[in-house]
Structure formats: structure tokens, C-alpha cells
Amino acid sequence: MTLPPIAVIGAGFSGTMAALHLSRLLPERPVLLCEKSGAFARGLAYATACPDHLLNVRATNMSAFPDRPDHFSRWLESCPVDGVAWTRSTPAGLFAARGLYGRYLTDLLLAALSAPGQAPRLMLENDEVVDLAPADEGFCLTLAAGRRRMVAGAILACGNLRAPPGPRSRYAVDPWDGSPLDDLRPDLPLLIVGTGLTMVDAVAALRQRGFAGPILAVSRRGLLPQVHAATVPWPAPDVPAAARGSLTRLLRVVRDEVRRAAAAGVDWRSVIDALRGASIDLWRGLPLAEQRRFLRHVRAFWDVHRHRMAPPAAEIIGRELAGGGLTLMRARVVAVEDQAGQARVTLRARGAAELQTVEVQRIIDASGVARVADTEDLLLRRLMGRGLIRPDVLGLGLSVADDLAVVDQRGDASRPLWTLGPLLRGTLWECTAVPDIRGQAADLARRVATRLQEAAPGAERVLDETA
């Protein structure tokens, strides 16, 4: 009996790892991994070919498997050298280029595709999934090319959603699309909206491409990501029950712990890293009103301390700031007027009564990722239109049950539809980095495999992941 496949929609890290685990757990049921970009096992994060685009997590913590923590490090040791500096050794640890990590994930995917067996466990579909319609015992999946497939269930692994278009201008550029940056003039500034990690990558890519002109980066607070430094193990802070329901008290606990660590000669980074294991429980323990306060007032400061730059990336930004090639400004874009060969951008600096204008040749929108509530993603919009999914209460991600099954607009989570990774941002908060997602992908695969086994008793056998 041929069993319908389980579909995984999105082949970045989240989707690739979920598919790999499922292909081991379900040897008799196909796993259909769908990716619209053509770059399987890469996604936006790992498709870059710029060696200066470094992971912002040390290589020692980038294994794809939660039970094999040295897997990526061992892979790096055996990786052939091609003459490009794809890894950087620093006092804070070894940092690999994101493109190299994409090669690692591709190797894992190729190994699964070539695994011996009577039928392929894993199948790739290079097309965009544009709809999922409920059907008997699953869904009818529709691809952009018009083809349809019956699937037993689906996992939404869409990754970070692209933000809605920023400033409306013919000179606006996607930060991940380098083609509009081939004819830049050295005498006219380029504007980057956002001062986070995407801005850091954009500056590195621009300089590598030979652009020597001035760069202006603006954001509401003008904050730069902090820099990784050497850390030592530090115990997770003991958070009293009274502090778990109050953002003010919780922040006080963290600050007190940072001061206690400093008195012992330990850097604040060790304290922030020690919170990783408790962060999901702390986030979920905050009342909704306190979560909203965090997003309004604390998020930007938390992000720059939690998601830090690799030291070589920080050196690039430091040189640019010191030499005047990069200027940071606390401001927001008020208006954009396209002119011949350039855009006239009106800015309001933070705290300033007067507006100021600047003529720029390109505008790179590096302001962040979209909320599910605001997304223009075709599949998610259609699923919301069908009532099959709904945003979480904060609008950041999808509403889910404890087993990561997606909750529909009636509050039901019984359909074979799941999600993981950044689409859980509102529920878990810490769900965007490899160390957060790898365990999540393995756990979800086990739940999905068990659900499918129960739905078709005797038709398939769930294997241990080491099989």
C-alpha cells in the first residue's frame, strides 16, 4: 500500500531538519520537502556566498543534532578547503560563514536522499506551495505550477517571513538581492533602514562588492548588536515566583545577576547565555500585558545583547564607523521622493523637532521580519482565509497547541497541521536560532510520526532516530 506523503513546507534549517528526522522515523511513508526558492537546505540565512557573512553563534554550538553536539565541528574538520576564509578563529571562539553552514546542511540532505532503500524516503519539490485544502485524512496541496498532491499532513516551516515592503521607491532594494547594487556611484550615499544584524551583513557585502561610498544606517534607537566575547559557564539565575509575572521584577533579577557575575570577574554575556534554557518558560510565564510591554520597551535592547555579532563582523563595522564610511543615526523615515537617479529621503531624528533630508542612490530595507498578522505570504494568507490558522495573541507567529499543532480560528488543533521555528515567536520567543530549533525539530518529528502511525495502524512502523 502506497501511503500519502507528509509535506514539509520550507527547506531552510527548520524544514530541512524536520524532514530529515521524519525520513528516519517513517521509512515506509514518503516525506515531501517543498521549497520555492530552489536553494534547498539554505533558506535566506545560509544562501549567501559572502565569506564575511558569519554565523552569530559559535561553531561549537551549531550542530544540527541535539544529541550530537560536536557534529558540525567534526564536519568542519573534514571540510575541504577552497582557498576562501570560510571560518574565523577568535578569542571568543570559532565562527563559520553562513554559506559554509548552508553547505553543511546540503550535505546532510544529500546523505538522506542517497540513503539505501526500496523507495525514496525523502522527495524534493522545487515549487511554491500556494494552498492547502482540507481533505479526507489530510490535505490537498496545490503548487504554484498548478499541480496538486494529496498529503497526510503538513508542517509549516516558513522561517522568518519577509517584512512588508518598506519605503515605496524604485530605488528600494531587498537586502538579499545583490543585482540592483551593481552600478553604484561612489559619490552618493546609500541608505540602510535598520541597524541590526542584517545591516551588518549588508555593509560587509557592499564593501566586498567594491562600493566605496558613504553608507547611512538609521533606526529608531540606533542600536548596534553587541559583540561576542569569551564566556565561562554561569548557572542560570534563580528567578523567584514573584518576578516571573512582572517584567520590571524580571529585569531586576537579570541586572542583579549581571552585577553578581561582574563582582566575580565574569562577563555579562555569560549571564545572558545562561538564561537560554529558561527563556521559554520565563516568556510564557509573563502575562500578556507584560509581554506587550517587553515588545514595546525592551525588545530592541534584549535583541542586541542576545543576538550578538561575531568579532570579525564587529571589526568591519568598527572600521567603517571610525573611518566615516558608515554613519549611524537614531531616526525614522518620514517620506521618500524619487528623483532622476536618486531618492530624496526625509528623516526625523529622534528628539529633533526639525526634519532633515538626504539624497541617496539606493535604500536597503533591513528593518526586520514580518509578523504573521501582517504577512503577505500567499500560503499563510490563504490558510487564514480558510480559517485553518490564526495568528497568536501578539500577532507575531501562529497560534499553536502544546504539541505544536496549529490552532484554527475556532480554537481547534486536531488537523494534521504543525509548525516550528520562527512561526512560534509569539508562543516561545526563543525560536529563531539553530540551538533553539534543532531540538524542536527532533521532538516535533517524533510527535508527527506517532500521530501518523496512530492514524494508519499497522501501515507503518516508527523507528528510533538512530536507525
Sequence and secondary structure as in RCSB ss.txt:
>XXXX:A:sequence
MTLPPIAVIGAGFSGTMAALHLSRLLPERPVLLCEKSGAFARGLAYATACPDHLLNVRATNMSAFPDRPDHFSRW
LESCPVDGVAWTRSTPAGLFAARGLYGRYLTDLLLAALSAPGQAPRLMLENDEVVDLAPADEGFCLTLAAGRRRM
VAGAILACGNLRAPPGPRSRYAVDPWDGSPLDDLRPDLPLLIVGTGLTMVDAVAALRQRGFAGPILAVSRRGLLP
QVHAATVPWPAPDVPAAARGSLTRLLRVVRDEVRRAAAAGVDWRSVIDALRGASIDLWRGLPLAEQRRFLRHVRA
FWDVHRHRMAPPAAEIIGRELAGGGLTLMRARVVAVEDQAGQARVTLRARGAAELQTVEVQRIIDASGVARVADT
EDLLLRRLMGRGLIRPDVLGLGLSVADDLAVVDQRGDASRPLWTLGPLLRGTLWECTAVPDIRGQAADLARRVAT
RLQEAAPGAERVLDETA
>XXXX:A:secstr
     EEEE  SHHHHHHHHHHHHH TTS EEEE SSS TTTHHHH    TT B SS GGG  S TT TTHHHHH
HHHS   SS  EEEETTEEEEBHHHHHHHHHHHHHHHHT  SSS SEEEE S EEEEEEETTEEEEEETTS EEE
ESEEEE   S B    S  TTEE TT  GGGTT  TTS EEEE  SHHHHHHHHHHHHTT  S EEEEESS    
 B             HHHHT HHHHHHHHHHHHHHHHHTT  HHHHHHHTGGGHHHHHHHS HHHHHHIIIIIHH
HHHHHHS B HHHHHHHHHHHHHTSEEEEEEEEEEEEEETTEEEEEEEETT SS EEEEES EEE S B  GGG 
  HHHHHHHHTTS  B TTSSSB B TT BB  TTS   SSEEE GGGGHHHHS  SSHHHHHHHHHHHHHHHHH
HHHHHSTTT     TT 
